[in-house]
Amino acid sequence: MPTYAMINGARIEMRSKERGHNIPHVHAVKNGQSMSIAFNGRVLAGKLKSKKDEEAVVQWVIAHKNLLENEWKEMH
């Protein structure tokens, strides 16, 4: 699974071939916690310990929406 960025220590990754995941999204993982974020910035599941980290990750995803959409199409 590719890692696209490290935001405040949170690894942004995309997983291929997940079952039951129809909405294009990435995962942010930090210190054993994770959240799933749609490319429009909507949090689909989970959370990180810090709201500041969550906000930074969501802003990164929104800013890189086109890149992530292209990667999703290649992986799924």
Rosetta blueprint (number, residue, H / E / L):
1 M L
2 P L
3 T E
4 Y E
5 A E
6 M E
7 I E
8 N L
9 G L
10 A E
11 R E
12 I E
13 E E
14 M L
15 R L
16 S L
17 K L
18 E L
19 R L
20 G L
21 H L
22 N L
23 I L
24 P L
25 H E
26 V E
27 H E
28 A E
29 V E
30 K E
31 N L
32 G L
33 Q E
34 S E
35 M E
36 S E
37 I E
38 A E
39 F L
40 N L
41 G L
42 R L
43 V E
44 L E
45 A E
46 G E
47 K L
48 L L
49 K L
50 S L
51 K H
52 K H
53 D H
54 E H
55 E H
56 A H
57 V H
58 V H
59 Q H
60 W H
61 V H
62 I H
63 A H
64 H L
65 K H
66 N H
67 L H
68 L H
69 E H
70 N H
71 E H
72 W H
73 K H
74 E H
75 M H
76 H L
